[in-house]
Amino acid sequence: MILVVMFSFLFIIYKSKRLTEFEKNSEEQLANFKKTQAADLTRFQKTNKDKLTKLKTEQNTKAKDATTETTKKQKDFAVSQKKQLENKQKQIERDKQEVQKDIANGREIGWMQATAFWAILFIFYLIIINGFEVNWNFGQTYSLTVKTKPTNVDVKIMNIKPRYKDGIRLKPGQYVIKAQHSAYQHKYQCVNITDKNVNLKMKLRKK
């Protein structure tokens, strides 16, 4: 009986000791687990913080690049718009000059046409006023005889093709007569033939 009691007591002591060791080991394991979990949590938080910082940096870089790209596009667009505006203004100026040139040409043509119109009217007026005289004198000719001293002088009518001869028939108008001789000075004289025969005297001077 005593043995049983002793054995039971020793067993209880043994179990108590093992339970104490188990509890101690459990506490150590729990402490190690907590420590490990805390370290893992710290590493996780640090890793997440690093990732978050890197992500923010990348986002800031992308945002900066996007801002730079947007600014560049805006600048290029402004330059393009300015160039198009300048080209448009130049085109408008060229069109304006063309219009002004057309207007000036139109005015010049208008003045020329008006001048021609009034000139034609004036000519018709002269024809109407002098019509009877023109009709009466139409086809009428008169004789021209040049008497020279000396007599053997070469006579020419400078402004017509036919050769001169005494009594040559000429229409009313003005004629230039040239008398020449090798021993005398040449002489020119104008004669007007209107409505009668003309006898012209020309005297040459010796050289």
C-alpha positions as CSV (number, residue, x, y, z in Angstrom):
1,M,0.0,0.0,0.0
2,I,2.8,2.3,1.0
3,L,4.5,1.4,-2.3
4,V,1.5,2.3,-4.2
5,V,1.2,5.6,-2.5
6,M,4.9,6.3,-3.0
7,F,4.7,5.3,-6.6
8,S,1.6,7.5,-7.1
9,F,3.4,10.4,-5.4
10,L,6.5,10.0,-7.5
11,F,4.3,9.7,-10.6
12,I,2.5,12.9,-9.7
13,I,5.9,14.7,-9.1
14,Y,7.2,13.4,-12.4
15,K,4.1,14.6,-14.2
16,S,4.2,17.9,-12.5
17,K,7.8,18.3,-13.5
18,R,7.0,17.3,-17.1
19,L,4.1,19.6,-17.1
20,T,6.3,22.4,-15.8
21,E,8.9,21.7,-18.5
22,F,6.2,21.5,-21.1
23,E,4.7,24.8,-20.0
24,K,8.2,26.3,-20.0
25,N,8.9,24.9,-23.5
26,S,5.5,26.0,-24.6
27,E,6.2,29.5,-23.3
28,E,9.6,29.6,-25.0
29,Q,8.1,28.3,-28.3
30,L,5.3,30.9,-28.0
31,A,7.9,33.6,-27.3
32,N,10.0,32.4,-30.2
33,F,6.9,32.3,-32.4
34,K,5.9,35.8,-31.3
35,K,9.4,37.0,-31.9
36,T,9.5,35.3,-35.3
37,Q,6.1,36.7,-36.2
38,A,7.2,40.2,-35.0
39,A,10.3,39.9,-37.2
40,D,8.3,38.6,-40.1
41,L,5.8,41.4,-39.6
42,T,8.6,44.0,-39.4
43,R,10.2,42.6,-42.6
44,F,6.8,42.5,-44.3
45,Q,6.1,46.1,-43.2
46,K,9.5,47.2,-44.4
47,T,9.1,45.4,-47.7
48,N,5.7,46.9,-48.2
49,K,7.1,50.3,-47.2
50,D,9.9,49.9,-49.7
51,K,7.5,48.7,-52.4
52,L,5.2,51.6,-51.6
53,T,8.1,54.1,-51.7
54,K,9.2,52.6,-55.0
55,L,5.7,52.7,-56.3
56,K,5.3,56.3,-55.3
57,T,8.7,57.1,-56.9
58,E,7.6,55.4,-60.1
59,Q,4.3,57.2,-60.1
60,N,6.0,60.5,-59.4
61,T,8.5,59.8,-62.2
62,K,5.6,58.8,-64.6
63,A,3.7,61.8,-63.5
64,K,6.7,64.0,-64.1
65,D,7.3,62.4,-67.5
66,A,3.7,62.7,-68.4
67,T,3.8,66.4,-67.3
68,T,6.9,66.9,-69.4
69,E,5.4,65.2,-72.3
70,T,2.2,67.2,-71.9
71,T,4.1,70.4,-71.7
72,K,6.1,69.5,-74.8
73,K,3.0,68.6,-76.7
74,Q,1.4,71.9,-75.6
75,K,4.5,73.8,-76.7
76,D,4.6,72.0,-80.0
77,F,0.9,72.6,-80.5
78,A,1.3,76.3,-79.7
79,V,4.3,76.6,-82.1
80,S,2.2,74.8,-84.8
81,Q,-0.8,77.1,-84.2
82,K,1.4,80.2,-84.3
83,K,3.0,79.0,-87.6
84,Q,-0.4,78.3,-89.1
85,L,-1.6,81.7,-88.0
86,E,1.4,83.4,-89.6
87,N,0.9,81.4,-92.8
88,K,-2.8,82.4,-92.8
89,Q,-1.9,86.0,-92.2
90,K,0.6,85.9,-95.1
91,Q,-2.0,84.3,-97.4
92,I,-4.5,87.0,-96.4
93,E,-1.9,89.7,-97.1
94,R,-1.1,88.1,-100.5
95,D,-4.8,87.8,-101.4
96,K,-5.3,91.5,-100.3
97,Q,-2.4,92.6,-102.6
98,E,-3.9,90.5,-105.4
99,V,-7.3,92.2,-104.9
100,Q,-5.7,95.6,-104.8
101,K,-3.7,94.8,-107.9
102,D,-6.9,93.6,-109.7
103,I,-8.7,96.8,-108.6
104,A,-5.8,99.0,-109.9
105,N,-5.7,97.1,-113.2
106,G,-9.5,97.4,-113.5
107,R,-9.3,101.1,-112.9
108,E,-6.5,101.4,-115.4
109,I,-8.4,99.4,-118.0
110,G,-11.5,101.5,-117.2
111,W,-9.6,104.7,-117.8
112,M,-8.1,103.3,-121.0
113,Q,-11.5,102.3,-122.2
114,A,-13.0,105.6,-121.3
115,T,-10.2,107.4,-123.1
116,A,-10.6,105.3,-126.1
117,F,-14.4,105.8,-126.1
118,W,-14.1,109.6,-125.9
119,A,-11.3,109.6,-128.6
120,I,-13.6,107.6,-130.9
121,L,-16.4,110.0,-130.2
122,F,-14.1,113.0,-130.9
123,I,-13.0,111.4,-134.2
124,F,-16.6,110.8,-135.2
125,Y,-17.4,114.4,-134.3
126,L,-14.6,115.6,-136.5
127,I,-15.8,113.4,-139.3
128,I,-19.3,114.7,-139.0
129,I,-18.3,118.3,-138.7
130,N,-15.9,118.1,-141.7
131,G,-17.8,115.5,-143.6
132,F,-18.9,117.7,-146.4
133,E,-15.3,119.0,-147.0
134,V,-14.0,115.4,-147.0
135,N,-16.6,114.3,-149.4
136,W,-16.0,117.2,-151.8
137,N,-12.3,116.8,-151.7
138,F,-12.3,113.0,-151.9
139,G,-10.2,111.9,-154.9
140,Q,-9.5,115.4,-156.0
141,T,-5.8,116.1,-157.1
142,Y,-3.9,119.2,-158.0
143,S,-0.8,119.8,-160.0
144,L,2.6,120.8,-158.6
145,T,5.3,122.4,-160.7
146,V,8.7,123.3,-159.3
147,K,10.7,126.0,-161.1
148,T,14.3,126.1,-160.1
149,K,17.3,128.3,-160.7
150,P,19.5,126.9,-162.2
151,T,17.2,124.9,-164.3
152,N,19.0,121.6,-164.4
153,V,18.3,120.7,-160.8
154,D,17.2,117.3,-159.5
155,V,13.9,117.7,-157.7
156,K,12.5,115.1,-155.3
157,I,9.3,114.9,-153.1
158,M,10.6,113.4,-149.9
159,N,7.5,112.1,-148.3
160,I,5.9,110.1,-151.2
161,K,7.2,107.3,-153.4
162,P,6.3,108.6,-156.9
163,R,9.2,110.4,-158.7
164,Y,8.7,114.1,-159.3
165,K,7.8,115.5,-162.7
166,D,6.5,118.9,-163.8
167,G,2.7,119.0,-163.3
168,I,2.6,115.9,-161.0
169,R,-0.9,115.4,-159.6
170,L,-1.0,115.3,-155.8
171,K,-3.8,115.1,-153.3
172,P,-4.3,117.9,-150.8
173,G,-1.7,117.8,-148.1
174,Q,1.8,118.9,-147.1
175,Y,4.8,117.8,-149.1
176,V,8.6,118.3,-148.6
177,I,10.5,119.3,-151.7
178,K,14.2,118.7,-152.1
179,A,16.2,120.5,-154.8
180,Q,19.8,119.4,-155.3
181,H,22.7,120.1,-157.7
182,S,26.4,119.1,-157.6
183,A,27.6,122.7,-157.8
184,Y,24.9,124.1,-155.5
185,Q,23.8,123.7,-151.9
186,H,20.8,121.4,-151.3
187,K,17.6,123.1,-150.5
188,Y,14.5,121.8,-148.8
189,Q,11.1,123.5,-148.8
190,C,7.6,122.6,-147.6
191,V,4.5,123.2,-149.7
192,N,0.9,122.9,-148.8
193,I,-1.6,121.8,-151.5
194,T,-5.2,122.7,-150.5
195,D,-7.7,123.3,-153.3
196,K,-5.6,124.7,-156.3
197,N,-2.6,124.0,-158.4
198,V,0.7,125.1,-157.1
199,N,3.8,126.6,-158.8
200,L,6.8,126.6,-156.6
201,K,10.0,128.6,-157.2
202,M,13.3,127.5,-155.6
203,K,16.6,129.2,-156.0
204,L,19.8,127.4,-155.0
205,R,23.0,129.0,-153.7
206,K,26.4,128.1,-155.0
207,K,28.7,126.1,-152.8
